[in-house]
């Protein structure tokens, strides 16, 4: 599968403006019709890394940022593999989290919810190159719309 082109900007501000224009102000929908919402505050979590491995993201990652357009491409791709996300706190899979994989080991994670009318919506959580965890992700249970709706109390 052809990879989307990498994006190369000279400054962090340019990547931030791209993210806000395409994602925060855009209308992104998954291939199966779920609107995905993006918060401006997610930019730092998504495109920064921790140098001390303490969880505090303190350095901008050009490698992550170059894949900025892979987020949209992954969400919209009709052949995306969809897995239930892992709830670290509860130590179990959670059908209200959806992990999409299309390109290499690049994953996009969204948290599902319901709009007031009971229709599914999603909030962008993160994306990353899952070099160390892709094997575990690919053996996770497949994401199920029905299970997700059941957990959220929505109609199937």
Backbone as JSON, one array per atom type, in Angstrom:
{
  "sequence": "XXXXXXXXXXXXXXXXXXXXXXXXXXXXXXXXXXXXXXXXXXXXXXXXXXXXXXXXXXXXXXXXXXXXXXXXXXXXXXXXXXXXXXXXXXXXXXXXXXXXXXXXXXXXXXXXXXXXXXXXXXXXXXXXXXXXXXXXXXXXXXXXXXXXXXXXXXXX",
  "N": [[0.84, -1.18, 0.0], [0.62, 2.16, -0.9], [2.42, 4.68, 0.73], [1.32, 7.67, 2.37], [2.64, 10.89, 1.47], [5.45, 12.26, 3.27], [5.4, 15.11, 5.42], [7.19, 18.06, 5.34], [8.16, 20.65, 7.15], [9.74, 23.73, 8.12], [9.52, 24.72, 10.69], [8.18, 24.27, 14.03], [5.89, 25.72, 14.47], [4.73, 25.82, 11.93], [3.93, 23.15, 11.55], [2.1, 23.01, 13.63], [0.17, 24.89, 12.8], [-0.73, 23.59, 10.49], [-1.86, 21.27, 11.63], [-3.93, 22.43, 13.17], [-5.45, 23.67, 11.14], [-6.15, 21.53, 9.3], [-7.08, 19.45, 10.98], [-8.26, 20.36, 13.53], [-9.99, 22.38, 12.65], [-11.08, 21.17, 10.5], [-13.26, 18.77, 8.86], [-13.22, 15.76, 9.62], [-13.9, 12.47, 8.81], [-14.3, 9.03, 9.53], [-13.82, 6.15, 7.42], [-16.12, 4.69, 7.74], [-18.05, 6.48, 8.42], [-17.92, 7.94, 10.88], [-17.63, 10.85, 12.7], [-14.69, 12.55, 13.56], [-13.25, 14.31, 16.16], [-10.85, 16.8, 16.94], [-8.71, 18.1, 19.34], [-6.96, 21.13, 20.0], [-5.06, 21.02, 22.0], [-4.03, 18.48, 21.87], [-1.93, 18.47, 20.14], [0.68, 18.78, 21.26], [0.92, 16.4, 22.78], [0.84, 14.54, 20.75], [2.93, 15.13, 18.93], [5.29, 15.44, 20.29], [8.02, 14.06, 22.2], [9.27, 12.13, 24.97], [12.31, 12.73, 26.52], [13.45, 11.73, 28.78], [12.11, 9.47, 29.34], [10.1, 9.59, 31.23], [7.51, 10.11, 30.85], [6.88, 12.77, 30.54], [6.5, 14.84, 27.93], [8.87, 16.44, 26.21], [10.34, 17.25, 24.01], [10.21, 18.22, 20.62], [9.22, 16.1, 17.96], [10.38, 15.58, 14.91], [10.15, 13.31, 13.29], [7.71, 12.13, 14.06], [6.03, 14.29, 13.44], [6.33, 14.58, 10.67], [4.66, 12.66, 9.71], [2.13, 13.67, 9.86], [-0.02, 13.9, 8.02], [-0.7, 11.28, 7.76], [-2.5, 10.61, 9.68], [-5.14, 11.47, 8.96], [-5.34, 10.05, 6.54], [-5.21, 7.41, 7.47], [-7.52, 7.24, 9.12], [-9.52, 7.6, 7.2], [-9.2, 5.51, 5.45], [-10.49, 2.79, 3.73], [-9.63, 0.17, 4.05], [-8.56, -0.04, 6.55], [-7.28, -1.68, 9.39], [-9.02, -2.49, 12.27], [-8.89, -2.31, 15.73], [-9.75, -3.17, 19.12], [-9.07, -0.92, 21.75], [-6.59, -0.8, 24.4], [-7.21, -0.66, 27.82], [-5.32, 0.58, 30.12], [-5.5, 1.11, 32.9], [-7.71, -0.45, 33.79], [-6.83, -2.83, 32.91], [-7.7, -4.28, 30.61], [-9.25, -4.95, 27.4], [-10.95, -2.39, 25.58], [-13.83, -1.62, 24.0], [-14.71, 0.91, 23.44], [-12.61, 2.33, 22.67], [-10.75, 2.81, 19.79], [-8.41, 1.5, 17.59], [-6.69, 2.18, 14.76], [-5.0, 0.78, 11.97], [-3.03, 1.12, 9.13], [-0.81, 1.96, 7.55], [2.39, 0.73, 7.54], [3.67, 0.43, 10.77], [2.12, 2.34, 11.91], [-0.18, 3.77, 14.05], [-3.46, 4.96, 14.83], [-5.31, 6.29, 17.39], [-8.53, 6.55, 18.71], [-11.11, 7.77, 20.88], [-14.28, 6.63, 21.47], [-17.59, 7.98, 21.5], [-20.93, 9.19, 22.14], [-23.07, 11.24, 20.21], [-25.6, 13.69, 20.96], [-27.86, 12.76, 19.64], [-27.49, 10.07, 19.63], [-25.76, 9.02, 17.77], [-22.63, 7.66, 16.79], [-19.54, 9.23, 17.65], [-16.14, 10.37, 17.55], [-13.2, 11.06, 19.43], [-10.02, 12.25, 18.87], [-7.19, 10.66, 20.17], [-4.41, 9.88, 20.1], [-1.52, 9.28, 17.98], [1.01, 7.18, 16.64], [4.17, 5.66, 15.78], [4.2, 2.37, 16.11], [6.46, 0.72, 16.85], [7.48, -1.04, 18.87], [5.18, -2.21, 19.92], [3.42, -3.17, 17.99], [2.96, -5.86, 17.36], [1.5, -6.83, 19.55], [-0.71, -5.15, 19.35], [-1.79, -5.97, 16.89], [-2.74, -8.46, 17.56], [-4.81, -7.96, 19.17], [-8.32, -7.89, 20.14], [-10.67, -7.54, 17.47], [-12.13, -4.39, 16.63], [-15.48, -3.67, 17.41], [-18.4, -2.28, 16.26], [-20.94, -2.77, 17.26], [-20.4, -3.8, 19.88], [-19.17, -1.54, 20.92], [-21.26, 0.4, 20.83], [-23.03, -0.85, 22.56], [-21.64, -0.72, 25.01], [-21.58, 2.05, 25.3], [-24.21, 2.62, 25.62], [-25.85, 3.14, 23.48], [-28.01, 2.92, 20.55], [-28.1, 0.1, 18.39]],
  "CA": [[0.0, 0.0, 0.0], [1.44, 3.37, -1.02], [2.42, 5.53, 1.91], [1.11, 9.09, 2.11], [3.92, 11.6, 1.53], [5.84, 12.9, 4.53], [5.29, 16.57, 5.4], [8.43, 18.65, 5.83], [8.13, 22.08, 7.42], [10.96, 24.22, 8.77], [9.29, 25.11, 12.09], [7.1, 23.65, 14.8], [4.7, 26.56, 14.25], [4.1, 25.41, 10.67], [3.23, 21.88, 11.81], [0.96, 23.34, 14.5], [-0.84, 25.54, 11.96], [-1.26, 22.53, 9.64], [-2.72, 20.45, 12.5], [-5.14, 23.2, 13.51], [-6.25, 23.88, 9.92], [-6.67, 20.28, 8.74], [-7.74, 18.59, 11.96], [-9.12, 21.06, 14.5], [-11.03, 23.13, 11.93], [-11.57, 20.35, 9.4], [-14.36, 17.83, 9.09], [-12.64, 14.45, 9.36], [-14.78, 11.34, 9.07], [-13.73, 7.72, 9.24], [-14.39, 5.53, 6.23], [-17.45, 4.15, 8.07], [-18.99, 7.56, 8.73], [-17.85, 8.47, 12.25], [-16.94, 12.14, 12.76], [-13.59, 12.56, 14.52], [-12.95, 15.65, 16.66], [-9.46, 16.99, 17.33], [-8.45, 19.25, 20.2], [-5.67, 21.79, 19.77], [-4.14, 20.6, 23.06], [-3.46, 17.17, 21.52], [-0.74, 18.65, 19.31], [1.87, 18.5, 22.06], [0.95, 14.98, 23.12], [1.03, 13.76, 19.53], [4.15, 15.41, 18.16], [6.45, 15.58, 21.17], [8.47, 12.82, 22.84], [9.95, 12.27, 26.26], [13.73, 12.38, 26.45], [13.82, 11.05, 30.01], [11.24, 8.29, 29.52], [9.31, 9.77, 32.45], [6.15, 10.44, 30.45], [6.78, 14.19, 30.25], [6.93, 15.05, 26.55], [9.61, 17.69, 26.29], [11.1, 17.58, 22.79], [9.47, 18.06, 19.39], [9.68, 14.96, 17.17], [10.15, 15.74, 13.47], [9.75, 12.02, 12.72], [6.26, 12.04, 14.27], [5.36, 15.39, 12.76], [6.34, 14.33, 9.23], [3.55, 11.75, 9.41], [0.9, 14.37, 10.24], [-1.11, 13.59, 7.08], [-1.05, 9.87, 7.88], [-3.65, 10.51, 10.59], [-6.35, 11.57, 8.14], [-5.34, 8.93, 5.59], [-5.53, 6.19, 8.22], [-8.92, 7.28, 9.53], [-10.41, 7.54, 6.04], [-8.88, 4.36, 4.59], [-11.51, 1.73, 3.84], [-9.03, -1.1, 4.41], [-7.91, 0.06, 7.86], [-7.53, -2.74, 10.36], [-9.56, -1.83, 13.46], [-8.74, -3.12, 16.94], [-10.18, -2.58, 20.39], [-7.95, -0.34, 22.48], [-6.25, -1.36, 25.71], [-7.4, 0.22, 28.97], [-4.21, 0.24, 31.02], [-5.95, 1.15, 34.28], [-8.58, -1.59, 34.06], [-6.12, -4.0, 32.42], [-8.57, -5.04, 29.71], [-9.57, -4.28, 26.14], [-12.09, -1.48, 25.7], [-14.43, -1.42, 22.68], [-14.97, 2.33, 23.2], [-11.36, 2.84, 22.1], [-10.54, 2.19, 18.47], [-7.05, 1.64, 17.09], [-6.67, 1.92, 13.31], [-3.67, 0.55, 11.4], [-3.01, 0.97, 7.67], [0.52, 2.17, 7.0], [3.49, 0.2, 8.34], [3.28, 0.21, 12.17], [1.54, 3.61, 12.34], [-1.51, 3.57, 14.63], [-4.24, 6.13, 15.23], [-6.21, 5.89, 18.47], [-9.63, 7.46, 19.0], [-12.05, 7.38, 21.94], [-15.63, 6.74, 20.93], [-18.64, 8.52, 22.35], [-22.2, 9.36, 21.43], [-23.65, 12.58, 20.08], [-26.9, 13.76, 21.64], [-28.85, 11.98, 18.9], [-27.15, 8.66, 19.74], [-24.84, 8.64, 16.69], [-21.24, 7.58, 17.23], [-18.54, 10.24, 17.34], [-14.83, 9.95, 18.07], [-12.24, 12.09, 19.8], [-8.65, 11.84, 18.63], [-6.39, 10.47, 21.38], [-3.0, 9.97, 19.73], [-1.03, 8.43, 16.91], [2.44, 6.94, 16.81], [4.78, 4.52, 15.12], [4.16, 1.35, 17.16], [7.57, -0.2, 16.59], [7.62, -2.05, 19.92], [3.92, -2.8, 20.37], [2.52, -3.51, 16.89], [2.59, -7.28, 17.45], [0.44, -6.93, 20.55], [-1.89, -4.47, 18.8], [-2.38, -6.78, 15.82], [-3.4, -9.64, 18.14], [-5.92, -7.48, 20.01], [-9.64, -8.18, 19.54], [-11.13, -6.6, 16.46], [-13.09, -3.42, 17.13], [-16.86, -3.97, 17.02], [-19.35, -1.17, 16.41], [-22.02, -3.24, 18.13], [-19.89, -3.82, 21.25], [-18.94, -0.15, 21.3], [-22.57, 1.0, 21.1], [-23.57, -1.49, 23.76], [-20.95, -0.14, 26.16], [-21.94, 3.47, 25.42], [-25.64, 2.74, 25.85], [-26.52, 3.62, 22.27], [-28.78, 1.95, 19.77], [-27.26, -0.6, 17.41]],
  "C": [[0.89, 1.24, 0.0], [1.29, 4.24, 0.23], [2.07, 6.96, 1.52], [2.46, 9.81, 2.21], [4.18, 12.18, 2.92], [5.72, 14.42, 4.34], [6.55, 17.14, 6.02], [8.3, 20.17, 5.94], [9.42, 22.46, 8.14], [10.76, 24.47, 10.26], [8.15, 24.32, 12.72], [5.8, 24.41, 14.56], [3.98, 26.18, 12.97], [3.34, 24.09, 10.83], [1.97, 22.14, 12.65], [-0.17, 23.98, 13.68], [-1.51, 24.52, 11.04], [-2.25, 21.67, 10.43], [-4.03, 21.18, 12.8], [-6.04, 23.38, 12.3], [-6.92, 22.59, 9.45], [-7.53, 19.52, 9.74], [-8.71, 19.34, 12.88], [-10.26, 21.8, 13.81], [-11.66, 22.32, 10.8], [-12.73, 19.47, 9.81], [-13.85, 16.45, 8.68], [-13.66, 13.38, 9.74], [-14.05, 10.05, 8.73], [-14.42, 7.16, 8.0], [-15.79, 4.98, 6.48], [-18.36, 5.21, 8.67], [-18.97, 8.13, 10.13], [-17.04, 9.76, 12.23], [-15.89, 12.08, 13.87], [-13.27, 14.01, 14.87], [-11.52, 15.69, 17.19], [-9.35, 18.24, 18.19], [-7.08, 19.82, 19.94], [-4.63, 21.33, 20.79], [-3.48, 19.26, 22.77], [-2.19, 17.29, 20.68], [0.52, 18.26, 20.07], [2.01, 17.02, 22.38], [1.33, 14.14, 21.9], [2.41, 13.93, 18.91], [5.38, 15.71, 19.01], [6.77, 14.23, 21.78], [9.16, 13.14, 24.15], [11.42, 11.86, 26.11], [14.16, 11.57, 27.67], [13.0, 9.79, 30.27], [10.41, 8.36, 30.8], [7.86, 10.15, 32.13], [5.97, 11.92, 30.11], [7.35, 14.43, 28.85], [7.56, 16.43, 26.44], [10.38, 18.07, 25.03], [10.24, 17.27, 21.56], [10.08, 16.93, 18.57], [9.37, 15.19, 15.68], [9.69, 14.44, 12.81], [8.25, 11.81, 12.88], [5.53, 13.07, 13.42], [5.31, 15.18, 11.24], [5.18, 13.44, 8.8], [2.18, 12.37, 9.73], [-0.27, 14.03, 9.3], [-1.5, 12.11, 7.1], [-2.25, 9.68, 8.8], [-4.93, 10.46, 9.78], [-6.44, 10.38, 7.19], [-5.71, 7.62, 6.27], [-7.01, 6.15, 8.59], [-9.88, 7.08, 8.36], [-10.23, 6.29, 5.19], [-9.86, 3.21, 4.81], [-10.94, 0.37, 4.21], [-8.28, -1.05, 5.75], [-8.28, -1.16, 8.71], [-7.93, -2.04, 11.66], [-9.51, -2.78, 14.65], [-9.32, -2.39, 18.14], [-8.94, -2.07, 21.11], [-7.76, -0.99, 23.84], [-6.47, -0.31, 26.78], [-6.38, -0.2, 30.02], [-4.65, 0.17, 32.48], [-6.79, -0.07, 34.66], [-7.95, -2.91, 33.62], [-7.02, -4.91, 31.57], [-8.77, -4.25, 28.42], [-10.86, -3.49, 26.31], [-12.62, -1.17, 24.3], [-14.8, 0.04, 22.42], [-13.7, 3.07, 22.76], [-11.12, 2.08, 20.81], [-9.14, 2.53, 17.98], [-7.06, 1.24, 15.61], [-5.23, 1.8, 12.82], [-3.83, 0.37, 9.89], [-1.58, 0.94, 7.17], [1.6, 1.72, 7.97], [2.98, -0.11, 9.76], [2.66, 1.47, 12.77], [0.11, 3.38, 12.82], [-2.14, 4.92, 14.97], [-5.28, 5.64, 16.23], [-7.27, 6.97, 18.67], [-10.48, 6.88, 20.13], [-13.46, 7.64, 21.42], [-16.58, 7.3, 21.99], [-19.91, 8.62, 21.53], [-22.56, 10.83, 21.36], [-25.01, 12.55, 20.79], [-27.97, 12.92, 20.96], [-28.52, 10.48, 18.88], [-26.21, 8.15, 18.66], [-23.41, 8.63, 17.24], [-20.43, 8.78, 16.78], [-17.24, 9.74, 17.92], [-14.01, 11.19, 18.41], [-10.85, 11.51, 19.61], [-7.9, 11.77, 19.96], [-4.91, 10.67, 21.06], [-2.73, 9.17, 18.47], [0.47, 8.28, 17.13], [2.88, 5.76, 15.97], [4.95, 3.45, 16.2], [5.23, 0.28, 16.94], [7.62, -1.36, 17.59], [6.33, -2.79, 20.26], [3.0, -3.26, 19.24], [2.1, -4.98, 16.91], [1.44, -7.48, 18.42], [-0.85, -6.29, 20.02], [-2.58, -5.36, 17.76], [-3.02, -8.08, 16.32], [-4.51, -9.25, 19.1], [-7.24, -7.89, 19.36], [-9.98, -7.12, 18.49], [-12.15, -5.65, 17.08], [-14.46, -3.75, 16.58], [-17.75, -2.77, 17.29], [-20.46, -1.56, 17.39], [-21.58, -3.25, 19.59], [-19.68, -2.4, 21.78], [-20.27, 0.53, 21.68], [-23.19, 0.44, 22.36], [-22.96, -0.89, 25.02], [-21.33, 1.32, 26.38], [-23.41, 3.68, 25.68], [-26.42, 3.28, 24.68], [-27.28, 2.53, 21.56], [-27.87, 1.35, 18.7], [-27.68, -0.31, 15.99]]
}
